[in-house]
């Protein structure tokens, strides 16, 4: 079992930046690929970014490429999402997820991930 706790959400103006953090329990953090998803009101949860267990491979949704960066620190079992040039359409609840494989998934489906955090709200004002 892996428990995930997100932090770092908040209210920011368009063009601003936020960094989300996700702290994981357990001593095998390196064996899990990690991901970030988001869910806006009235919409389905969608993929944002993922990173392999070593941190050497990343993948992003087209909508955030060039603006968001996923990273991880295996020593303190934390994954980050640096969000720059934020837009109002980035407003959503952001979820951290862990996958029982160190490899990034071949698809962006929610089902590729096995453990989920409770989410943190990000609101971008125009």
PEJOLIN-V798775 format. One record per residue. OMEGA is omega in degrees with one decimal (999 if undefined). D_FIRST is the distance of its C-alpha to the first C-alpha in whole Angstrom. Layout:
BEGIN
omega->OMEGA d_first->D_FIRST
omega->OMEGA d_first->D_FIRST
END
This chain:
BEGIN
omega->177.1 d_first->0
omega->174.3 d_first->4
omega->-174.3 d_first->7
omega->-179.5 d_first->10
omega->180.0 d_first->13
omega->173.7 d_first->17
omega->174.6 d_first->20
omega->178.0 d_first->23
omega->178.7 d_first->25
omega->-179.1 d_first->28
omega->-179.6 d_first->32
omega->177.2 d_first->34
omega->176.9 d_first->37
omega->-176.2 d_first->37
omega->-178.6 d_first->37
omega->-176.2 d_first->35
omega->172.0 d_first->32
omega->171.6 d_first->29
omega->176.3 d_first->26
omega->175.8 d_first->22
omega->177.0 d_first->19
omega->179.5 d_first->15
omega->-177.5 d_first->14
omega->174.1 d_first->10
omega->175.4 d_first->8
omega->-175.6 d_first->8
omega->-176.9 d_first->11
omega->-174.4 d_first->10
omega->-177.1 d_first->11
omega->-177.7 d_first->14
omega->-179.3 d_first->12
omega->163.4 d_first->11
omega->-177.0 d_first->14
omega->-179.9 d_first->14
omega->171.4 d_first->16
omega->175.5 d_first->18
omega->176.2 d_first->20
omega->178.3 d_first->22
omega->177.0 d_first->24
omega->-179.6 d_first->27
omega->177.6 d_first->29
omega->-178.7 d_first->30
omega->176.7 d_first->28
omega->176.2 d_first->25
omega->-176.3 d_first->22
omega->179.6 d_first->23
omega->175.6 d_first->22
omega->-175.9 d_first->23
omega->176.0 d_first->22
omega->-179.1 d_first->19
omega->-179.1 d_first->19
omega->-177.1 d_first->18
omega->178.8 d_first->16
omega->-175.3 d_first->20
omega->-174.8 d_first->21
omega->-179.5 d_first->24
omega->176.9 d_first->24
omega->178.0 d_first->23
omega->-175.6 d_first->24
omega->167.7 d_first->26
omega->-178.8 d_first->27
omega->-175.0 d_first->31
omega->-177.2 d_first->31
omega->-179.7 d_first->30
omega->-179.9 d_first->31
omega->179.3 d_first->33
omega->-177.3 d_first->32
omega->176.1 d_first->28
omega->175.4 d_first->26
omega->177.7 d_first->23
omega->-179.7 d_first->22
omega->173.9 d_first->19
omega->-175.2 d_first->19
omega->179.4 d_first->17
omega->178.6 d_first->18
omega->172.3 d_first->17
omega->-178.4 d_first->14
omega->173.3 d_first->16
omega->-175.3 d_first->17
omega->170.4 d_first->20
omega->175.4 d_first->22
omega->-176.2 d_first->26
omega->179.3 d_first->28
omega->178.7 d_first->32
omega->-175.6 d_first->35
omega->-179.2 d_first->33
omega->177.2 d_first->35
omega->179.9 d_first->35
omega->173.4 d_first->33
omega->179.3 d_first->30
omega->-177.1 d_first->30
omega->164.9 d_first->26
omega->-177.9 d_first->23
omega->-177.4 d_first->21
omega->172.0 d_first->17
omega->-179.2 d_first->15
omega->178.6 d_first->12
omega->-176.7 d_first->10
omega->-178.9 d_first->11
omega->174.7 d_first->10
omega->178.3 d_first->13
omega->-178.9 d_first->15
omega->173.8 d_first->18
omega->-177.7 d_first->19
omega->179.7 d_first->19
omega->176.6 d_first->23
omega->-179.3 d_first->23
omega->-179.0 d_first->22
omega->175.3 d_first->21
omega->-175.1 d_first->18
omega->179.6 d_first->16
omega->-176.6 d_first->16
omega->-168.7 d_first->13
omega->-177.9 d_first->9
omega->-174.2 d_first->8
omega->171.1 d_first->11
omega->-177.3 d_first->12
omega->176.9 d_first->15
omega->176.1 d_first->18
omega->-174.9 d_first->21
omega->171.9 d_first->24
omega->179.4 d_first->27
omega->-179.7 d_first->30
omega->-178.7 d_first->33
omega->-177.6 d_first->37
omega->999 d_first->40
END
